[in-house]
Amino acid sequence: QVQLVESGGGSVQAGGSLRLTCIASGYISSLHCMGWFRQAPGKEREGVATIGTDGWTSYADSVKGRFTVSKDNTKNTLYLQMNSLEPEDSAMYYCALRRGSACYPTDFARFDFPYWGQGTQVTVSP
């Protein structure tokens, strides 16, 4: 059974930084796609960043140049470094995993990930 546990959220002022961590346990497969998604109150869930086992990455336009997704395959850990945070970045951030597949450009629209974490809250004040 796969389990994803996020951490690292918190409250910061605009312009600040946070680093989110997602630890995956269980069998995640040598081929997989992992990603970060977020959802703010009253808004739809949206993709933030994805990364495949080949290192291919994709970012939402709203976070390009500010966020960096990475992972440590030896630790089954996914990271999201968030810099220059804006109040619009405030949301619950979720880690997601799809086994046996590369990442695709359609991931942000389809949310086709069977495994999700419980989320970690990020709040950015003006």
C-alpha positions as CSV (number, residue, x, y, z in Angstrom):
1,Q,0.0,0.0,0.0
2,V,1.4,3.4,-1.0
3,Q,1.3,6.2,1.5
4,L,2.2,9.8,0.9
5,V,2.9,12.2,3.8
6,E,3.4,15.9,3.2
7,S,5.1,18.4,5.5
8,G,6.7,21.8,5.4
9,G,3.7,24.0,5.1
10,G,3.2,27.1,7.2
11,S,2.5,30.8,7.3
12,V,4.9,33.3,5.7
13,Q,4.8,36.8,4.4
14,A,4.8,37.7,0.8
15,G,8.3,37.3,-0.7
16,G,9.2,34.5,1.7
17,S,10.1,30.9,1.0
18,L,8.9,27.5,2.1
19,R,10.1,24.0,1.2
20,L,7.5,21.3,1.1
21,T,8.4,17.6,1.5
22,C,6.5,14.5,0.5
23,I,7.7,11.1,1.8
24,A,6.4,8.1,-0.1
25,S,6.2,4.7,1.5
26,G,5.4,1.3,-0.1
27,Y,6.1,0.3,-3.6
28,I,6.2,3.3,-5.9
29,S,7.8,1.6,-9.0
30,S,11.0,2.4,-10.9
31,L,8.8,4.3,-13.4
32,H,6.5,6.8,-11.9
33,C,5.2,10.4,-12.0
34,M,5.0,12.5,-8.9
35,G,3.5,15.9,-8.6
36,W,2.3,18.8,-6.4
37,F,-1.2,20.1,-6.7
38,R,-3.0,22.8,-4.7
39,Q,-6.5,23.9,-3.8
40,A,-7.6,27.1,-2.2
41,P,-11.0,27.6,-0.6
42,G,-13.7,28.1,-3.2
43,K,-11.3,27.4,-6.1
44,E,-10.7,24.3,-8.2
45,R,-7.7,22.1,-7.7
46,E,-4.8,23.0,-9.9
47,G,-1.5,21.4,-10.8
48,V,1.6,23.1,-9.6
49,A,4.5,20.9,-10.7
50,T,5.3,17.3,-11.8
51,I,8.5,15.3,-12.1
52,G,9.1,12.0,-13.7
53,T,11.7,9.3,-13.0
54,D,13.7,10.6,-16.0
55,G,13.8,14.0,-14.4
56,W,11.3,15.6,-16.8
57,T,9.6,18.5,-15.0
58,S,6.5,20.6,-15.7
59,Y,5.3,23.7,-14.0
60,A,2.2,25.8,-13.9
61,D,2.7,29.1,-15.6
62,S,1.8,30.9,-12.3
63,V,4.8,29.3,-10.5
64,K,7.5,29.2,-13.2
65,G,10.7,30.8,-12.1
66,R,9.6,30.8,-8.4
67,F,9.0,27.1,-7.6
68,T,11.3,24.2,-8.1
69,V,10.3,20.5,-7.9
70,S,12.9,17.8,-7.2
71,K,13.1,14.4,-5.7
72,D,15.5,12.1,-4.0
73,N,14.9,8.6,-5.4
74,T,17.1,7.0,-2.7
75,K,14.7,8.4,0.0
76,N,11.4,8.2,-2.0
77,T,11.0,11.9,-1.2
78,L,9.6,14.6,-3.3
79,Y,10.3,18.3,-2.7
80,L,8.8,21.6,-3.7
81,Q,11.0,24.7,-3.1
82,M,8.8,27.7,-3.1
83,N,10.4,31.2,-3.4
84,S,9.0,34.7,-3.8
85,L,5.7,33.5,-2.4
86,E,2.6,35.5,-3.2
87,P,-0.8,35.6,-1.3
88,E,-2.3,33.9,-4.4
89,D,-0.1,30.9,-3.5
90,S,-2.1,30.3,-0.3
91,A,-3.7,26.9,-0.5
92,M,-3.6,23.3,0.7
93,Y,-0.8,21.6,-1.2
94,Y,-1.1,17.9,-2.0
95,C,1.5,15.4,-3.2
96,A,0.4,12.8,-5.8
97,L,1.8,9.7,-7.3
98,R,1.1,7.6,-10.4
99,R,3.0,4.4,-10.7
100,G,4.1,2.7,-13.9
101,S,3.9,5.8,-16.0
102,A,5.9,8.8,-17.1
103,C,4.6,12.3,-16.6
104,Y,2.5,13.9,-19.4
105,P,1.7,17.5,-20.3
106,T,-2.0,16.6,-19.7
107,D,-1.4,15.8,-16.0
108,F,-2.4,19.2,-14.8
109,A,-5.8,18.8,-16.5
110,R,-6.6,15.2,-15.9
111,F,-5.4,14.8,-12.3
112,D,-4.9,11.1,-13.1
113,F,-3.1,10.1,-10.0
114,P,-4.3,7.2,-7.9
115,Y,-2.4,8.1,-4.8
116,W,-2.7,11.3,-2.8
117,G,-1.4,12.7,0.5
118,Q,-3.5,14.4,3.1
119,G,-2.1,17.9,2.3
120,T,-0.1,20.6,4.0
121,Q,-1.4,24.1,4.3
122,V,0.5,27.1,2.9
123,T,-0.6,30.6,3.9
124,V,1.0,33.7,2.5
125,S,0.1,37.1,4.0
126,P,0.5,40.4,2.1
